[in-house]
Amino acid sequence: MKNMIKSFASDNNAPVHESVIRAIAKANQGDAIGYGDDIYTLDAEQKFKELFGRDIAVYFVCTGTGANVSVLDHITRSYHAVICSDKAHMHQDECGAPEKYAGCKLLRLPSEDGKVHVDQMRPLMLSLGFPHHAQPKVISITQSTEMGRVYTIKEIEEIAAFANEFDLYLHMDGARLANAAASLKVSLADLTKYAGVDVLSFGGTKNGAMGAEAVVFFNQDLAKEYEYTRKQSMQLLSKMRYVSAQFSALLSNDLWLHNARHANEMAALLADKVKDIMGVEITQQVETNAVFAIVPPEAIEKLKRKYFFYMWDATRNEVRWMTAFNTTEEDIENFVEALKEAL
Ligand SMILES: Cc1ncc(COP(=O)(O)O)c(C=O)c1O
């Protein structure tokens, strides 16, 4: 066990927001029918429909990996391929689960900022109709990306138009969709449904929940029979009310937005305070709640004695510092002081 003052490693290390805890406690009364046939799940579904419109199908799951993998499993056949960036969580951090459970090939495109672009994907379309090649069927984009960057609505629309041209589906891994929406100051629906996304993995956990993720289908044809895939994917929780109640809390009074905005602001503050420190080089534009920086290795070692954070790319001493809804300005001040001392 690490004895740490404060984690700048991931928003996964943040606690659960107290409104979410209160909502869980409120749901913890008496009996409720299992597997989602309860008033809490109905309420959370309603809240999703208020945000995205009535013509969606939403399903709650427990992990982001489960959301991604079950979606891919549902919308592909074994000879299909999924196009994603080489930074994609589904490629780097899901232990091969998409390959194992969805059983399809991931076609990774090189990317510095975690985004994929239409001009990179066009050559892959030459495989269509050629039986020796896995057939591209899905484009999966991550919003915000693993490098803390955001796709603009226009960029998503371009990818969606391309997907449409070649009869591909557009999946969005929105584990940090809230941070992207807060950064761009646009609605969740504009950034997804109206930009042409077919199916979304909607993240709650990094935004203040504790194991609450959702799969949202905007393309309702694709949603057909997903409930069976969810069960086969081991993502149908029996005591569903405790997941649903978390979403009701996050989606009430714009809590999702306040949390994401605050996390983003803290990352911006951190970047602002470290950007002129000699020896520190910020490597990605800070658009959401992550700061990537190259720091001398001796300083990283010293700082790690006090703070927990990840080395991102050891080949060039690049670290990732991530903020969350509970990061305070004081946390940032202290961290920057410790960094200066370490240097
Ligand atoms: C971009 C992205 N997608 C998906 C996930 C999956 O989350 P989980 O750990 O809940 O499976 C994560 C988790 O860090 C993530 O960063």
The ligand as an SDF file (V2000), in Angstrom:
LIG
                    3D

 16 16  0  0  0  0  0  0  0  0999 V2000
  -11.0500    6.1560  -22.0540 C   0  0  0  0  0  0  0  0  0  0  0  0
  -11.4780    5.0420  -21.1470 C   0  0  0  0  0  0  0  0  0  0  0  0
  -12.3880    4.1690  -21.5770 N   0  0  0  0  0  0  0  0  0  0  0  0
  -12.8090    3.1630  -20.8150 C   0  0  0  0  0  0  0  0  0  0  0  0
  -12.3240    2.9860  -19.5390 C   0  0  0  0  0  0  0  0  0  0  0  0
  -12.7990    1.7530  -18.8310 C   0  0  0  0  0  0  0  0  0  0  0  0
  -13.1190    1.8350  -17.5500 O   0  0  0  0  0  0  0  0  0  0  0  0
  -13.1650    0.6030  -16.5180 P   0  0  0  0  0  0  0  0  0  0  0  0
  -11.8840    0.6300  -15.7990 O   0  0  0  0  0  0  0  0  0  0  0  0
  -14.3600    0.9640  -15.7060 O   0  0  0  0  0  0  0  0  0  0  0  0
  -13.3870   -0.6640  -17.2660 O   0  0  0  0  0  0  0  0  0  0  0  0
  -11.3750    3.8780  -19.0290 C   0  0  0  0  0  0  0  0  0  0  0  0
  -10.8200    3.7220  -17.6570 C   0  0  0  0  0  0  0  0  0  0  0  0
   -9.8820    4.3230  -17.2340 O   0  0  0  0  0  0  0  0  0  0  0  0
  -10.9240    4.9240  -19.8610 C   0  0  0  0  0  0  0  0  0  0  0  0
   -9.9890    5.7980  -19.4450 O   0  0  0  0  0  0  0  0  0  0  0  0
  1  2  1  0
  2  3  1  0
  2 15  2  0
  3  4  2  0
  4  5  1  0
  5  6  1  0
  5 12  2  0
  6  7  1  0
  7  8  1  0
  8  9  2  0
  8 10  1  0
  8 11  1  0
 12 13  1  0
 12 15  1  0
 13 14  2  0
 15 16  1  0
M  END
$$$$
